[in-house]
Amino acid sequence: MLKPHVAFHNGFFSQSVSPPDLIALRGESFEFPENTFAAFQAAANLGPHIILWADVMLSQDGVPVVTRYQDLAVYGAENSYVPLLKFSEIQKIDAGFEFQNSKGEHSFRGKDLHILSLKELVDAFPNHRFILSLAEDSVGFDQQLVKAIDYNDKTQRFVVTSERDKILKSTRKIAPMLLYGASTPQLTQLMILANLFLESAAPLDTDLLVVEKVSEKVRNSNRIYLNEKMIEEAHRRSLKVFAGNPQNPTEAHQLMQM
């Protein structure tokens, strides 16, 4: 029998199971512009069982910033790319520009919402846990990330995940006590092998799985989906599984039954 994974003893998982942990993807991003202070505040107000998911990129001057867009044209800022801008320039961009409410109104445009630095975010919510999704792997990103979260051997409120193997491996070398999610290549390999009933052969150098659950009708696309065999294999290896982004109550119930 496999021994419990070291992640089980990490303080990230020492919370009560009632209410269950829930991930707020980019904050409360239905009612508020994603990855903004307003969105994270609304999610955090629901309680400490809410885990805050934030996308992180690196500015030209080495500041980890909270956005999933490298090209900031989506915020009405033409010819503005995160790797080419200093943080002081990024802060001037209207982070509420693109958001539309249920009536189709740009209700947060011009409301002084700016793109946060990662340090601003984690300092603002000291009692909450975070999943940090690293959206790129530029040189020095790992060092600046560790600095922004004030990492030490007792840092236990962060999970780091990324589509890219490179940034996960380099960050783990300098911050081994953080928890790390599987990269997209690892998840893809597990999904393919699970469909062939060979999931036990999948190499997983990870502490837990953070997987988006999508509906049956897109299973033939290139997107990763979570299935029962993947969960069973993760549990066989004593890995935690975070399943995210159900689109409706039916999908949420399906996730809970897996």
N, C-alpha and C positions, 0 to 999 in steps of 0.2 A: 504494500500500500504506500502511496506517495505521502510524504510529510506535508503538513499545511505550509503553504507558501509564506515567506517572510512578511508579505504585505498584510497578512491577517493580524499581525501584531503591531501594525502601524496605527498611530492615533487617528489617522484619517477615517478609519472604520470603527472607531470606538463610540460612535453616537448610538443613541437609542434606536431600535428598529420600529418604534411607533411614536410619531408617524414615520413612514418610510422615507429614505433619502429620495429627493427629486432633483433633477438637473434643470436649471433654468438656462436654456440655450441662448446665449448672448443677452442674458437678463430676461425681463418680462417684455419680450420683443414683439408681442402682439399689440399691446397698447402703447408702447413707447419705442423710439428709435433704438435699434439693436446696438449693443456694445457701448451704450452711453450711461452716464451716471444715473439718469432718471430710470432707465430700464433695470439696472442692477439694484437700485434702491427699492423699487417696487417689488422685485423678487425677494430681496433680503427681508423685507417687511413681513413676509409670510412665515418666517421662522428659521432657526438654525439648521433645520433639516434640508434646507434648500442649498444645493451646491451650484455655485455660479460658474458657468462656462464662458470663457473669454478667448477670442482669437487674438493672437499677438504677432506683430511684425516689428522690424528694426528700422528706425529712422537713419538718415545719413549720418547724424552725429551720435549714433549708438544708443538711442533711447528706445526701449521696447514700448510700442504703442498698441492700443487696443482697437484693432480693426481687422476685418477679413479681406479688405480690398487693397491690393497694391496700387491700383490705379484709382485715384480719388475723384475721378470725373463723375462718379455716381453721386457725389455730394455737390455737384455743380462746379467743381474746381478742375477746369480743363488743364491738360498737360501737367498734372500734379501726381507724382509717383512717390510713394513712401520712401523707397531707398534713396531718392534724390532730394529729399526735403529734410531740413532741420526740424527738430521737434517744435521750436518756436513758430515755424511756418505752418506746420500741421495743425497746431492749436487754433489758428485763425480760420480754419475751414469749418463750415456749418455742418455738424454731425446730424442735425435734424432735417437737412435739406430734402432728402429723398422720401422720408417717411410719409405714408398716407394712412389716415384712420379709416374706420369702416365706412365712412361716408365719402371716401375719396379725397378728403381735404388734407392739405399739407399743414397739419395742425402744430407741428414743432419747428417749421421753417422760421429762421430768424429769432429763435428763442434762447440763443446763447448757449447751445449745447456744443461742446467741443470734444474732439477725440482725446481720450484719456491716455496718460502714460500708465504702464502697468503698475508702477509704484504708487501712483495716485489711487488706483483701484484697490490694490490689496491693503493699503493703509486705511482706506475708507471703510473697509468691512473686516475688521480684525477678528471677528467671531465666526466668520464663514469660511467654508472650504471652496476650493477652486479647481476646475479643470482648465488647464491652459493649453490651447491648441496652437501650436507653432506653425505659422503659415508659410514659413520660408526657412532657409538654412544658410544664410550668409555668414561669412567669417566673423567671429566674435559674438554672434547672437547668443551662444550658450553662456559665455561669461557675463554678458550684460543681463541676461535673464536671471541668473543666479544672484547677481548683485541687486536687482530690482526687488526680489522677494525676500532679501535679507536672509539668505540661506545659511543654515547651520545644521549640525547633526541632529537637532531636535525639531527641525522643520517638518511638520506632519499635516499640513492642511492643503497640500498641492498634489495634483496629478498632472503630469506633463504628457501630452500626446501630440502626434503629428502624422501627416501622410508620409513623411520622409524618414527613412532609416537613419540617415547621416546625422541629423540634428539630435535625434534621440540618443544615439550612441555617444556623441561628443558631450552632451549634457550629462549623461549618466556617469561619465568618467570624472567629472568635476563635482557632481552633486549626487553621490550614490544613494543617499538616504531619501531622496524624493521617490515617488511612485511614478511608473511609466506605463502608458498604454501601448498597445501593439500598433505598429505602423501599418499603413495601407497595404504594402506588399505582404506583410505577415498575415493580415486579415484575409486578403484575397486568396493566399495559398491555403489557409485553413478552410475557407468557404469552399474552394474547389475540391480539396481532399475530402471534406465532409460529404459533399455530393457523391463522391465515389466510395464512401464508407471507409476512407483511409485517414480519418481525422487524427488518429493517434500518431501518424507519421509527420504531422505538421511541426516544423521548428518554431517555437514561440519563445523568444527572448524578451519577456515582458512580465509585468507585475499584475496586470489585469487587462480585460478587454473592454474597450469603449467602442460600441458598435451601433450604428444607426439601423433601426428596424424600418424597412420599407415594405410596401404592400406587394401582394403576389403579382400584380399586373406588371411590375417593373423588374421582375426577377431575371428576365432575359437581357437586361441592360448591363452596363459596366459597373453599376453601383453595388456596393456590398450590402448584403442583408443578413440578418441574424436568424438562425434556425436552431431547432432543438438539439441537433447533433453538435453544433458549435458550443452551445451552452453546456451540454453534457461533458464534452471534452475539456472545456475550461474548468468545470467543477472537478473532474477526475484529477486534474493537475492542481487542484486547490486554488484556482484563480477566481477572483471576483469578476463579475460581469456587470457593466453599466450599459443598459439598453436605452436608446434614446429616440426622440422625435416621433412618437406616435401621432398620427394625424387626426384621430377621432377617438371617442370612448371605446369603440370596438377594438381598435388596434392596441389601446392601452390595456384592455382586459386580456387580449391575446398575449401580450408581453408578460403580464403578471402570471399567466398560466404556464409559461415555459419553464 
